[in-house]
Amino acid sequence: MFVKKPFEGMDARMKAEILREANERLESVLHVDGKWIIDYVRIRIRARKVSVCPKR
């Protein structure tokens, strides 16, 4: 749905097969009451560089 680059330049039949298989595998989990549901978690990470002073 969101990612298109992996399919750029790919044979149409191969793309269709990948999408069919993904649909088949995810339907039991993400198809509820006749509707597809999307859920995602956005993970934010804050990195902090800690300076290390050598022991004297």
Phi and psi restraints in degrees (range 20) as a CNS / XPLOR table:
assign (resid 1 and name C) (resid 2 and name N)
       (resid 2 and name CA) (resid 2 and name C) 1.0 -100.2 20.0 2
assign (resid 2 and name N) (resid 2 and name CA)
       (resid 2 and name C) (resid 3 and name N) 1.0 -29.5 20.0 2
assign (resid 2 and name C) (resid 3 and name N)
       (resid 3 and name CA) (resid 3 and name C) 1.0 -96.3 20.0 2
assign (resid 3 and name N) (resid 3 and name CA)
       (resid 3 and name C) (resid 4 and name N) 1.0 124.1 20.0 2
assign (resid 3 and name C) (resid 4 and name N)
       (resid 4 and name CA) (resid 4 and name C) 1.0 -117.0 20.0 2
assign (resid 4 and name N) (resid 4 and name CA)
       (resid 4 and name C) (resid 5 and name N) 1.0 -29.8 20.0 2
assign (resid 4 and name C) (resid 5 and name N)
       (resid 5 and name CA) (resid 5 and name C) 1.0 -55.8 20.0 2
assign (resid 5 and name N) (resid 5 and name CA)
       (resid 5 and name C) (resid 6 and name N) 1.0 -41.5 20.0 2
assign (resid 5 and name C) (resid 6 and name N)
       (resid 6 and name CA) (resid 6 and name C) 1.0 -58.7 20.0 2
assign (resid 6 and name N) (resid 6 and name CA)
       (resid 6 and name C) (resid 7 and name N) 1.0 -21.3 20.0 2
assign (resid 6 and name C) (resid 7 and name N)
       (resid 7 and name CA) (resid 7 and name C) 1.0 -93.9 20.0 2
assign (resid 7 and name N) (resid 7 and name CA)
       (resid 7 and name C) (resid 8 and name N) 1.0 -7.3 20.0 2
assign (resid 7 and name C) (resid 8 and name N)
       (resid 8 and name CA) (resid 8 and name C) 1.0 -62.5 20.0 2
assign (resid 8 and name N) (resid 8 and name CA)
       (resid 8 and name C) (resid 9 and name N) 1.0 128.8 20.0 2
assign (resid 8 and name C) (resid 9 and name N)
       (resid 9 and name CA) (resid 9 and name C) 1.0 77.6 20.0 2
assign (resid 9 and name N) (resid 9 and name CA)
       (resid 9 and name C) (resid 10 and name N) 1.0 1.9 20.0 2
assign (resid 9 and name C) (resid 10 and name N)
       (resid 10 and name CA) (resid 10 and name C) 1.0 -83.8 20.0 2
assign (resid 10 and name N) (resid 10 and name CA)
       (resid 10 and name C) (resid 11 and name N) 1.0 144.7 20.0 2
assign (resid 10 and name C) (resid 11 and name N)
       (resid 11 and name CA) (resid 11 and name C) 1.0 -57.0 20.0 2
assign (resid 11 and name N) (resid 11 and name CA)
       (resid 11 and name C) (resid 12 and name N) 1.0 136.5 20.0 2
assign (resid 11 and name C) (resid 12 and name N)
       (resid 12 and name CA) (resid 12 and name C) 1.0 -58.5 20.0 2
assign (resid 12 and name N) (resid 12 and name CA)
       (resid 12 and name C) (resid 13 and name N) 1.0 -37.4 20.0 2
assign (resid 12 and name C) (resid 13 and name N)
       (resid 13 and name CA) (resid 13 and name C) 1.0 -67.7 20.0 2
assign (resid 13 and name N) (resid 13 and name CA)
       (resid 13 and name C) (resid 14 and name N) 1.0 -38.8 20.0 2
assign (resid 13 and name C) (resid 14 and name N)
       (resid 14 and name CA) (resid 14 and name C) 1.0 -66.4 20.0 2
assign (resid 14 and name N) (resid 14 and name CA)
       (resid 14 and name C) (resid 15 and name N) 1.0 -43.1 20.0 2
assign (resid 14 and name C) (resid 15 and name N)
       (resid 15 and name CA) (resid 15 and name C) 1.0 -59.9 20.0 2
assign (resid 15 and name N) (resid 15 and name CA)
       (resid 15 and name C) (resid 16 and name N) 1.0 -46.3 20.0 2
assign (resid 15 and name C) (resid 16 and name N)
       (resid 16 and name CA) (resid 16 and name C) 1.0 -61.5 20.0 2
assign (resid 16 and name N) (resid 16 and name CA)
       (resid 16 and name C) (resid 17 and name N) 1.0 -39.1 20.0 2
assign (resid 16 and name C) (resid 17 and name N)
       (resid 17 and name CA) (resid 17 and name C) 1.0 -66.7 20.0 2
assign (resid 17 and name N) (resid 17 and name CA)
       (resid 17 and name C) (resid 18 and name N) 1.0 -42.2 20.0 2
assign (resid 17 and name C) (resid 18 and name N)
       (resid 18 and name CA) (resid 18 and name C) 1.0 -62.6 20.0 2
assign (resid 18 and name N) (resid 18 and name CA)
       (resid 18 and name C) (resid 19 and name N) 1.0 -46.0 20.0 2
assign (resid 18 and name C) (resid 19 and name N)
       (resid 19 and name CA) (resid 19 and name C) 1.0 -64.9 20.0 2
assign (resid 19 and name N) (resid 19 and name CA)
       (resid 19 and name C) (resid 20 and name N) 1.0 -38.7 20.0 2
assign (resid 19 and name C) (resid 20 and name N)
       (resid 20 and name CA) (resid 20 and name C) 1.0 -63.1 20.0 2
assign (resid 20 and name N) (resid 20 and name CA)
       (resid 20 and name C) (resid 21 and name N) 1.0 -44.9 20.0 2
assign (resid 20 and name C) (resid 21 and name N)
       (resid 21 and name CA) (resid 21 and name C) 1.0 -66.4 20.0 2
assign (resid 21 and name N) (resid 21 and name CA)
       (resid 21 and name C) (resid 22 and name N) 1.0 -41.1 20.0 2
assign (resid 21 and name C) (resid 22 and name N)
       (resid 22 and name CA) (resid 22 and name C) 1.0 -61.9 20.0 2
assign (resid 22 and name N) (resid 22 and name CA)
       (resid 22 and name C) (resid 23 and name N) 1.0 -43.8 20.0 2
assign (resid 22 and name C) (resid 23 and name N)
       (resid 23 and name CA) (resid 23 and name C) 1.0 -59.3 20.0 2
assign (resid 23 and name N) (resid 23 and name CA)
       (resid 23 and name C) (resid 24 and name N) 1.0 -45.3 20.0 2
assign (resid 23 and name C) (resid 24 and name N)
       (resid 24 and name CA) (resid 24 and name C) 1.0 -62.5 20.0 2
assign (resid 24 and name N) (resid 24 and name CA)
       (resid 24 and name C) (resid 25 and name N) 1.0 -43.7 20.0 2
assign (resid 24 and name C) (resid 25 and name N)
       (resid 25 and name CA) (resid 25 and name C) 1.0 -71.5 20.0 2
assign (resid 25 and name N) (resid 25 and name CA)
       (resid 25 and name C) (resid 26 and name N) 1.0 -33.1 20.0 2
assign (resid 25 and name C) (resid 26 and name N)
       (resid 26 and name CA) (resid 26 and name C) 1.0 -92.6 20.0 2
assign (resid 26 and name N) (resid 26 and name CA)
       (resid 26 and name C) (resid 27 and name N) 1.0 -16.1 20.0 2
assign (resid 26 and name C) (resid 27 and name N)
       (resid 27 and name CA) (resid 27 and name C) 1.0 -56.9 20.0 2
assign (resid 27 and name N) (resid 27 and name CA)
       (resid 27 and name C) (resid 28 and name N) 1.0 -41.8 20.0 2
assign (resid 27 and name C) (resid 28 and name N)
       (resid 28 and name CA) (resid 28 and name C) 1.0 -67.0 20.0 2
assign (resid 28 and name N) (resid 28 and name CA)
       (resid 28 and name C) (resid 29 and name N) 1.0 -21.2 20.0 2
assign (resid 28 and name C) (resid 29 and name N)
       (resid 29 and name CA) (resid 29 and name C) 1.0 -101.0 20.0 2
assign (resid 29 and name N) (resid 29 and name CA)
       (resid 29 and name C) (resid 30 and name N) 1.0 -39.7 20.0 2
assign (resid 29 and name C) (resid 30 and name N)
       (resid 30 and name CA) (resid 30 and name C) 1.0 -108.6 20.0 2
assign (resid 30 and name N) (resid 30 and name CA)
       (resid 30 and name C) (resid 31 and name N) 1.0 4.0 20.0 2
assign (resid 30 and name C) (resid 31 and name N)
       (resid 31 and name CA) (resid 31 and name C) 1.0 -111.6 20.0 2
assign (resid 31 and name N) (resid 31 and name CA)
       (resid 31 and name C) (resid 32 and name N) 1.0 103.5 20.0 2
assign (resid 31 and name C) (resid 32 and name N)
       (resid 32 and name CA) (resid 32 and name C) 1.0 -123.3 20.0 2
assign (resid 32 and name N) (resid 32 and name CA)
       (resid 32 and name C) (resid 33 and name N) 1.0 130.2 20.0 2
assign (resid 32 and name C) (resid 33 and name N)
       (resid 33 and name CA) (resid 33 and name C) 1.0 52.4 20.0 2
assign (resid 33 and name N) (resid 33 and name CA)
       (resid 33 and name C) (resid 34 and name N) 1.0 40.8 20.0 2
assign (resid 33 and name C) (resid 34 and name N)
       (resid 34 and name CA) (resid 34 and name C) 1.0 78.9 20.0 2
assign (resid 34 and name N) (resid 34 and name CA)
       (resid 34 and name C) (resid 35 and name N) 1.0 6.0 20.0 2
assign (resid 34 and name C) (resid 35 and name N)
       (resid 35 and name CA) (resid 35 and name C) 1.0 -129.0 20.0 2
assign (resid 35 and name N) (resid 35 and name CA)
       (resid 35 and name C) (resid 36 and name N) 1.0 145.7 20.0 2
assign (resid 35 and name C) (resid 36 and name N)
       (resid 36 and name CA) (resid 36 and name C) 1.0 -81.6 20.0 2
assign (resid 36 and name N) (resid 36 and name CA)
       (resid 36 and name C) (resid 37 and name N) 1.0 136.5 20.0 2
assign (resid 36 and name C) (resid 37 and name N)
       (resid 37 and name CA) (resid 37 and name C) 1.0 -115.1 20.0 2
assign (resid 37 and name N) (resid 37 and name CA)
       (resid 37 and name C) (resid 38 and name N) 1.0 147.0 20.0 2
assign (resid 37 and name C) (resid 38 and name N)
       (resid 38 and name CA) (resid 38 and name C) 1.0 -123.0 20.0 2
assign (resid 38 and name N) (resid 38 and name CA)
       (resid 38 and name C) (resid 39 and name N) 1.0 132.6 20.0 2
assign (resid 38 and name C) (resid 39 and name N)
       (resid 39 and name CA) (resid 39 and name C) 1.0 -138.3 20.0 2
assign (resid 39 and name N) (resid 39 and name CA)
       (resid 39 and name C) (resid 40 and name N) 1.0 136.9 20.0 2
assign (resid 39 and name C) (resid 40 and name N)
       (resid 40 and name CA) (resid 40 and name C) 1.0 -142.7 20.0 2
assign (resid 40 and name N) (resid 40 and name CA)
       (resid 40 and name C) (resid 41 and name N) 1.0 160.0 20.0 2
assign (resid 40 and name C) (resid 41 and name N)
       (resid 41 and name CA) (resid 41 and name C) 1.0 -121.8 20.0 2
assign (resid 41 and name N) (resid 41 and name CA)
       (resid 41 and name C) (resid 42 and name N) 1.0 126.5 20.0 2
assign (resid 41 and name C) (resid 42 and name N)
       (resid 42 and name CA) (resid 42 and name C) 1.0 -95.5 20.0 2
assign (resid 42 and name N) (resid 42 and name CA)
       (resid 42 and name C) (resid 43 and name N) 1.0 122.0 20.0 2
assign (resid 42 and name C) (resid 43 and name N)
       (resid 43 and name CA) (resid 43 and name C) 1.0 -103.9 20.0 2
assign (resid 43 and name N) (resid 43 and name CA)
       (resid 43 and name C) (resid 44 and name N) 1.0 124.9 20.0 2
assign (resid 43 and name C) (resid 44 and name N)
       (resid 44 and name CA) (resid 44 and name C) 1.0 -111.5 20.0 2
assign (resid 44 and name N) (resid 44 and name CA)
       (resid 44 and name C) (resid 45 and name N) 1.0 134.2 20.0 2
assign (resid 44 and name C) (resid 45 and name N)
       (resid 45 and name CA) (resid 45 and name C) 1.0 -125.2 20.0 2
assign (resid 45 and name N) (resid 45 and name CA)
       (resid 45 and name C) (resid 46 and name N) 1.0 133.7 20.0 2
assign (resid 45 and name C) (resid 46 and name N)
       (resid 46 and name CA) (resid 46 and name C) 1.0 -113.8 20.0 2
assign (resid 46 and name N) (resid 46 and name CA)
       (resid 46 and name C) (resid 47 and name N) 1.0 121.9 20.0 2
assign (resid 46 and name C) (resid 47 and name N)
       (resid 47 and name CA) (resid 47 and name C) 1.0 -101.6 20.0 2
assign (resid 47 and name N) (resid 47 and name CA)
       (resid 47 and name C) (resid 48 and name N) 1.0 145.1 20.0 2
assign (resid 47 and name C) (resid 48 and name N)
       (resid 48 and name CA) (resid 48 and name C) 1.0 -135.9 20.0 2
assign (resid 48 and name N) (resid 48 and name CA)
       (resid 48 and name C) (resid 49 and name N) 1.0 126.3 20.0 2
assign (resid 48 and name C) (resid 49 and name N)
       (resid 49 and name CA) (resid 49 and name C) 1.0 -83.6 20.0 2
assign (resid 49 and name N) (resid 49 and name CA)
       (resid 49 and name C) (resid 50 and name N) 1.0 127.0 20.0 2
assign (resid 49 and name C) (resid 50 and name N)
       (resid 50 and name CA) (resid 50 and name C) 1.0 -107.4 20.0 2
assign (resid 50 and name N) (resid 50 and name CA)
       (resid 50 and name C) (resid 51 and name N) 1.0 124.2 20.0 2
assign (resid 50 and name C) (resid 51 and name N)
       (resid 51 and name CA) (resid 51 and name C) 1.0 -79.8 20.0 2
assign (resid 51 and name N) (resid 51 and name CA)
       (resid 51 and name C) (resid 52 and name N) 1.0 140.2 20.0 2
assign (resid 51 and name C) (resid 52 and name N)
       (resid 52 and name CA) (resid 52 and name C) 1.0 -110.7 20.0 2
assign (resid 52 and name N) (resid 52 and name CA)
       (resid 52 and name C) (resid 53 and name N) 1.0 121.2 20.0 2
assign (resid 52 and name C) (resid 53 and name N)
       (resid 53 and name CA) (resid 53 and name C) 1.0 -92.9 20.0 2
assign (resid 53 and name N) (resid 53 and name CA)
       (resid 53 and name C) (resid 54 and name N) 1.0 130.5 20.0 2
assign (resid 53 and name C) (resid 54 and name N)
       (resid 54 and name CA) (resid 54 and name C) 1.0 -65.9 20.0 2
assign (resid 54 and name N) (resid 54 and name CA)
       (resid 54 and name C) (resid 55 and name N) 1.0 143.5 20.0 2
assign (resid 54 and name C) (resid 55 and name N)
       (resid 55 and name CA) (resid 55 and name C) 1.0 -69.3 20.0 2
assign (resid 55 and name N) (resid 55 and name CA)
       (resid 55 and name C) (resid 56 and name N) 1.0 141.4 20.0 2
